[in-house]
Every structure is written in C-alpha cells, then in structure tokens.
Amino acid sequence: MVELAKLAESARALPGVKAVVAASSDGSLVAAIDAGDAAEAVASCLTLMLMHAASVEAALGCRKLVALRLSAKGREDLILLRHEAGGLGVVKTAGASGTALAAKLKVLANGQNDKVGE
Amino acid sequence: MTQVLADIKSVGGVVGCFLYDNKGGVVASDAPTLFKPAKLAEVGRALAKTMKAGAMALPDSTDISLYFEEILIVAREIRRGTLLVVLCDPAMNVNLLSMSINLAMEELGELAERGGSQTALPGAIAQSPPAAAPAPVAAKLGEESERALLAALAKIVGPMASIIFKDCFEAWNAKGGGDVPTLLAELRREIGDEEKGARFAALAGQALERAEGRHG
C-alpha cells in the first residue's frame, strides 16, 4: 500500500476533491491539504469513524471495508478510505461522483496511479 | 411487516432494512432471517456511533454508506436518534435507493415515532425499556476525577481520547451515571484492545486515587 502522506497528495490531485486529511490509527494528523484549522479534529473523527465501522464489519462478519461515505444535505461529502497506517478522509466537491471517486482512491491506495483514469 | 420497509426492500439490490433507535434498539425490521436481531442491533449501534463521530467532521450529515466487499450498508437519520439502515448488494444503484428513501421519509418518520412511543409494531423486535432519567453526575464523579480519567485515556488512545470519553461519559450518564467501575469498563470496551485496556485500567486507578486524595 502507498504511504499515507503520499496517498493524501495523490488524492488531492484528483478532480472533484476539495480537501484531504490523513490520520494515523491513533487519530494523530499525518497530512492535511486545504483542510483548514479543523484538520486535527477531523483526523480524530476519521479514526473514530473507522473504528466504529470495524464494529459493523465484525458484527456482519464482512471481510473488508472498501470505503465509507458520509453525506450532508446540500453539502460536500466526506469519503473515508481505510489504510494500513490509519485512514484517509477526502472532502468531495458538490457534483462530483462519490462512487467514482471512492473507486479512484482505492486504485491510488494500491499504487496503481496510472489506472486512475480508467 | 411494515409496508414502508417492504417497499424499500422491493428496490432492486436491497437485501433488507430496519429502523434502529438509540433508545429502543431495532424498532422495525424487514431483513432476511439470516440477520439475527441481536446482530442488527449491534450494527445499528455501531452505525449510530459512526454517524455521531462523523457529525463532528461534517455537521448536518444525514447519510452514511459503508462499502464492504460483500455488502453495501446505507443508513439515513430519519429523526434525531433514529436510523434507517438498508443492507444492499455492493453493485446497488445508490441514487435509486436514495430517491426511494426520500419518497418514504414521511412514512418512515411516522414509523419511527410509533416505535419511539413503544407501540407494538408488526415486525418489531422486543427491546429493553428506555433508559432511566439521567442522574446528576457531579455527585458520583468529580471534575478532578473526570479530568484524571481523560488524561489516563489520552495516554492510551492519543488525540481520540476526548471524543471516546465524551461518548462513554454521555452514555453512562444517560443510564443514570452508575458506579465509576461501569464507566471504566465501558471505556475499556471502547479501547477495544485487551492489553491497552489493562494499561488504561491501571493508569485510571492511580489517577482516580490521586484525584480523590486531593479532595479527601
């Protein structure tokens, strides 16, 4: 898997991405791009969300969480990707496809940057 | 089975759905028997917590989707404390589902209302009674002890401590603010790691002793 800070940079370069926050598994901020002053608090939230999502995973006996998406009415979405070193949170601009973005993030995380456009 | 849940289940790609209330648990369900009520309640509880954590990053969030390799879970807050949880095929058209939920919002609200008022619902799963009225906490856990516990937790889980502590503290308080060991047990459960939990228990014990010593 690509290093978390590098993944944050690649993710920010994707069309439709407004801001990026990367958090380690203990909730510390690893990287923040255009995320403003709240980046540290958001990093903790991301880690906590992934932790609770793991409980859902365990309850249902699912194998792997691919992505988590949080949506607010009329606002940008937050897309979370689990990483072996923590998690990556991406704020999507209104109008961009969240599903397509999540798929591209997954490809980026696997280090297949050249396949993002496919 | 309630008609509104059956309608949502009839959307192509939907496997099942249920209504989860923070106080009443699973108040109505239309899910395959494969999904046991206890499991659904566990999923609902974890989703509610995920959503609560997410609201700190994205205020006014209403929907959450968890994409697993085998299943897609979509949850929408119907009203404060009540979630509609939909279990779907991973290839589900989420926009179609979202539209179906939008159309059913009014009925879902009514269903949640009936569930919340403990009216017996067809398809409802028996739940424990709502939590007792919160008791004053100050008498049971002083401010200094609270700070000491939070500091001990921060040494174990880092920056997430304040969020975890707030969640557990509120839940403990809502149940009447029982004895401190109950709160400690809840915090240990949230830490989710036996070794870290034990370290926290040791640190918390020392911190509480010091805090109470200053008072006493």
Interface residues (C-beta under 8 A of the other chain):
Chain A: D26 G27 S28 L29 A38 E40 A41 V42 A43 S44 C45 L46 T47 L48 M49 M51 H52 A53 S55 V56 E57 A59 L60 C62 R63 K64 L65 V66 A67 L68 R69 L70 S71 A72 K73 R75 E76 D77 L78 G89 T99 A102
Chain B: F35 K39 E42 V43 R45 A46 L47 K49 T50 M51 A53 G54 M56 A57 L58 P59 D60 S61 T62 D63 I64 S65 L66 Y67 F68 E69 E70 I71 I73 V94 V157 G158 P159 M160 S162 I163 I164 G192
